[in-house]
Amino acid sequence: MKYLCLVYSDEDTLHSLPDSPDDSECLAYAEKIHGSGRMQAAEALQPVSTATTIRVRSGKVSITDGPFAETKEQLAGFYLVEAHDLNEAIQIASGIPAARVGSVEVRPVRQLEV
């Protein structure tokens, strides 16, 4: 089963806290998961200030610069992994270096028949 591990952190402090991971540690972990055959995809995201939010209400498109809502933590990146079950997905997510200074939301992917 596929699971999406959404990495959240406070952009202002992500790289300045004592437990903050550096890019090389994050890359090494991604390579480890990839080498295990469980990684489907992983990417870091640009800062939330580069986001564009789209809403469609009553057929009318509204475009807003920035995130949908102001939050303490912002979506910083993701890992799409293949795991036998939620427990294995949690184990993978707990190893993501940014989890030390932020959080990782683990969600099963709902397969669509297209």
C-alpha positions in Angstrom: 0.0 0.0 0.0 1.2 3.5 -0.7 1.5 6.1 2.0 2.2 9.8 1.7 4.4 11.2 4.5 3.9 15.0 4.6 6.7 16.8 6.3 5.7 20.0 8.2 8.1 22.4 9.9 8.4 26.1 10.8 10.3 27.6 7.9 11.7 30.3 10.1 13.5 27.8 12.4 13.8 24.6 10.3 17.6 25.1 9.8 18.5 26.9 13.0 17.5 24.6 15.8 20.0 22.4 17.5 18.4 19.2 16.2 17.8 20.6 12.7 18.9 18.3 9.9 21.1 19.5 7.1 20.5 18.8 3.5 23.1 16.0 3.3 21.4 14.1 6.2 18.0 14.4 4.5 19.5 13.2 1.2 21.2 10.3 2.9 17.9 9.2 4.4 16.1 9.5 1.1 18.8 7.4 -0.6 18.4 4.8 2.2 14.6 4.5 1.7 15.1 4.5 -2.1 17.7 1.7 -1.8 15.2 -0.4 0.2 12.8 -0.2 -2.7 10.1 1.4 -0.6 10.4 5.0 -2.0 8.1 6.0 -4.8 9.0 9.7 -4.8 10.3 12.4 -2.5 10.7 16.1 -2.9 11.4 19.2 -0.8 9.2 22.2 -1.5 10.1 25.9 -2.1 9.1 28.3 0.8 5.4 28.7 1.5 5.7 32.3 0.2 6.0 30.9 -3.3 2.7 29.0 -3.0 -0.4 29.9 -5.0 -3.8 28.9 -3.7 -6.7 28.2 -6.1 -10.3 28.1 -5.1 -13.3 27.5 -7.4 -16.7 28.6 -5.9 -19.8 28.7 -8.0 -17.7 28.2 -11.1 -15.6 31.3 -10.3 -11.8 30.9 -10.0 -10.1 32.7 -7.2 -6.2 32.9 -7.0 -4.4 33.9 -3.8 -0.7 34.2 -3.4 0.6 32.2 -0.5 -0.8 29.3 1.5 -4.5 28.5 2.1 -4.2 29.4 5.8 -1.7 30.9 8.2 -0.2 28.1 10.3 2.6 27.6 12.7 4.1 24.8 10.6 4.2 24.8 6.8 4.4 21.9 4.3 8.1 21.5 3.6 8.1 18.4 1.5 6.9 14.8 1.1 7.9 11.2 0.8 5.6 8.8 -1.2 6.5 5.3 0.1 5.3 1.7 -0.4 4.7 0.0 2.9 3.1 -3.3 4.0 0.9 -1.4 6.6 0.5 1.7 8.6 3.0 0.5 11.2 5.8 0.2 8.5 4.8 3.6 7.1 5.1 5.1 10.6 8.5 3.5 11.0 9.7 5.0 7.8 8.2 8.4 8.7 9.9 8.4 12.1 13.3 8.2 10.4 12.7 11.4 8.4 15.3 13.8 9.8 12.9 16.8 9.8 10.6 15.0 12.2 13.0 16.0 15.0 12.1 19.7 14.5 8.7 19.5 12.9 6.1 16.8 12.3 5.3 14.2 9.7 1.7 13.3 8.8 1.2 9.8 7.4 -1.8 9.2 5.2 -2.7 6.2 3.1 -3.1 6.9 -0.6 -6.5 6.2 -2.0 -6.1 4.5 -5.4 -8.3 5.9 -8.1 -9.4 3.8 -11.0 -8.7 5.8 -14.2 
